[in-house]
Amino acid sequence: MRMLIFFDLPTETPKERRIYNKFRKLLISEGFIMMQESVYTKLALNNSIVNSVKEKIYKDKPSKGIVQLLVITEKQFSDIECITGENSSNTVNTVERLLII
């Protein structure tokens, strides 16, 4: 399974930026990697891992802004199409792009 986190948090004041950075650091400490700005992904082997991460995110969620969580299968994740302005040779566009850290 793959967990995707999408978030849009305010960053206008220094306090809001601290909250934003604290949330990002929470995601990174939980094993998420950045797909693009404000979109992070994590490989989860089973539902208990998904539920554990959900609990931590609900517990430490920012009071303002939007945080969305989507859980999909690895097969669905592998069907993502990378559409960019230039063809990047370092992007593996197959099922073999599974990343294990």
C-alpha positions as CSV (number, residue, x, y, z in Angstrom):
1,M,0.0,0.0,0.0
2,R,1.0,3.5,-0.5
3,M,0.0,6.5,1.7
4,L,-0.2,9.9,0.0
5,I,-0.4,13.1,2.1
6,F,-1.5,16.3,0.5
7,F,-1.4,19.4,2.6
8,D,-2.0,23.2,2.2
9,L,-0.9,25.0,5.3
10,P,-0.7,28.8,5.8
11,T,2.8,30.2,5.9
12,E,2.3,34.0,6.2
13,T,3.5,34.6,9.7
14,P,6.6,33.2,11.5
15,K,4.4,31.1,13.8
16,E,2.6,29.6,10.8
17,R,5.9,28.8,9.2
18,R,7.1,27.0,12.4
19,I,3.9,25.0,12.4
20,Y,4.4,24.1,8.7
21,N,8.0,23.0,9.3
22,K,7.0,21.0,12.4
23,F,4.4,19.1,10.3
24,R,6.9,18.5,7.5
25,K,9.4,17.1,10.0
26,L,6.7,14.9,11.5
27,L,6.1,13.4,8.0
28,I,9.8,12.9,7.4
29,S,10.3,11.2,10.8
30,E,7.4,8.9,9.9
31,G,9.2,7.8,6.8
32,F,7.4,9.9,4.2
33,I,9.4,11.2,1.2
34,M,8.5,14.3,-0.9
35,M,6.9,13.7,-4.3
36,Q,6.5,17.3,-4.9
37,E,5.9,20.4,-2.8
38,S,3.2,19.6,-0.2
39,V,2.7,16.0,-1.5
40,Y,4.5,13.3,0.5
41,T,4.3,9.5,0.1
42,K,5.1,6.5,2.3
43,L,5.2,2.8,1.6
44,A,3.0,0.9,4.2
45,L,3.2,-2.9,4.4
46,N,-0.2,-3.4,6.1
47,N,-3.2,-1.7,7.6
48,S,-1.8,-1.6,11.1
49,I,1.0,0.7,9.9
50,V,-1.5,2.9,8.1
51,N,-3.6,3.2,11.2
52,S,-0.6,3.9,13.4
53,V,0.5,6.7,11.1
54,K,-3.0,8.1,10.8
55,E,-3.2,8.3,14.6
56,K,0.1,10.3,14.8
57,I,-1.1,12.7,12.1
58,Y,-4.5,13.2,13.7
59,K,-2.8,13.8,17.0
60,D,-0.3,16.4,15.7
61,K,-2.3,17.9,12.9
62,P,-2.0,21.7,12.4
63,S,-5.0,23.7,13.6
64,K,-5.2,25.7,10.3
65,G,-5.0,24.5,6.8
66,I,-5.9,21.3,5.0
67,V,-4.3,17.9,5.3
68,Q,-5.6,15.0,3.2
69,L,-4.6,11.4,3.3
70,L,-5.1,8.9,0.5
71,V,-4.2,5.2,0.7
72,I,-3.8,3.3,-2.6
73,T,-2.4,0.0,-3.7
74,E,1.2,-0.2,-5.0
75,K,-0.3,-1.2,-8.4
76,Q,-2.4,2.0,-8.5
77,F,0.6,4.0,-7.5
78,S,2.7,2.4,-10.2
79,D,0.2,3.6,-12.8
80,I,1.0,7.3,-12.0
81,E,2.0,9.1,-15.2
82,C,4.9,11.6,-14.9
83,I,4.1,14.5,-17.2
84,T,6.8,17.2,-17.3
85,G,8.0,19.9,-19.6
86,E,11.2,18.0,-20.4
87,N,11.7,14.2,-20.5
88,S,13.8,13.3,-17.5
89,S,16.1,10.4,-17.9
90,N,16.3,9.7,-14.1
91,T,12.6,8.9,-13.8
92,V,11.8,5.2,-14.0
93,N,8.3,5.0,-15.4
94,T,7.7,1.3,-14.7
95,V,6.5,-0.9,-11.9
96,E,10.1,-1.3,-10.8
97,R,10.3,2.3,-9.4
98,L,9.5,1.0,-5.9
99,L,11.8,2.7,-3.5
100,I,12.9,0.9,-0.3
101,I,15.0,3.0,2.2
